[in-house]
Amino acid sequence: LTLQTERADKVHALAAGRVVYVGELKGLGPTIVVDHADATLSVLGGLWKASVNVGTNVEAGDVVGWAWDRRLYVEVRRAGRPIDPEPLFAATGP
C-alpha cells in the first residue's frame, strides 16, 4: 500500500511493538520494520528520517519517523502473509 504524504509528515507506528530494523531496503529507501509480537510485522518505507532505533519499544501512534516525499510504503504481514493495513489506520493515522 502506498499512501500520499507531504514531505516531513510524521509517520506513526501502526500498533505496539519492537523496532527490529532501521535502514535502507532496495526499492524502498530508508525503512523501519516493527515486530508486533503476534507474528505480525509492519514495514514503513520511503522515509526521510527515522526517529527510532533497533530495539526501541513503540506504542500505537508513536512517531517513528518522517516521510520523505509524497509516497509512504506500508506493508503488514501476519505469519508471513500480507494483510490489509488500512483497518489499523483508524486509530493511528499513517
Residue pairs with C-beta under 8 A, 6 or more apart in sequence:
1 73
1 74
1 75
1 84
1 85
1 86
2 71
2 72
2 73
2 74
3 71
3 72
3 74
3 94
4 70
4 71
5 11
5 67
5 69
5 70
5 71
5 72
5 94
6 67
6 70
7 48
7 67
7 68
7 69
7 70
8 48
8 66
8 67
9 66
9 67
9 72
9 94
10 63
10 65
10 66
10 67
11 32
11 44
11 47
11 63
11 64
11 65
11 66
11 67
11 72
11 94
12 60
12 61
12 62
12 63
12 64
12 92
12 93
12 94
13 34
13 42
13 58
13 59
13 60
13 61
13 62
13 64
13 92
14 34
14 36
14 42
14 60
14 74
14 76
14 85
14 88
14 89
14 92
15 34
15 36
15 40
15 42
15 60
15 88
15 92
16 36
16 57
16 58
16 59
16 60
17 34
17 35
17 36
17 37
17 40
17 42
17 57
17 58
18 34
18 35
18 37
18 55
18 56
18 57
18 58
19 32
19 33
19 34
19 35
19 52
19 53
19 54
19 55
19 56
19 57
19 58
19 64
20 33
20 34
20 35
20 41
20 54
21 31
21 32
21 33
21 54
22 31
22 32
22 33
22 50
22 52
22 53
22 54
23 30
23 31
24 30
24 31
25 31
25 45
28 43
28 45
28 46
28 73
29 45
29 46
29 47
29 68
30 45
30 46
30 47
30 48
30 49
30 50
30 65
30 68
31 43
31 44
31 45
31 46
31 47
31 73
32 43
32 44
32 45
32 47
32 50
32 52
32 64
32 65
33 41
33 42
33 43
33 44
34 41
34 42
34 44
34 58
34 64
35 41
36 42
38 78
39 78
39 79
39 80
40 76
40 77
40 78
40 83
41 76
41 77
42 74
42 75
42 76
42 85
43 73
43 74
43 75
43 76
43 77
44 64
44 65
44 72
44 73
44 74
45 72
45 73
45 74
45 75
46 67
46 68
46 69
46 71
46 72
46 73
47 65
47 66
47 67
47 68
47 72
48 65
48 66
48 67
48 68
48 69
49 65
49 66
50 64
50 65
51 63
51 64
51 65
51 66
52 58
52 62
52 64
52 65
58 64
60 88
60 91
60 92
61 91
61 92
61 93
72 94
74 85
74 94
75 82
75 85
76 82
76 83
76 84
76 85
76 88
77 83
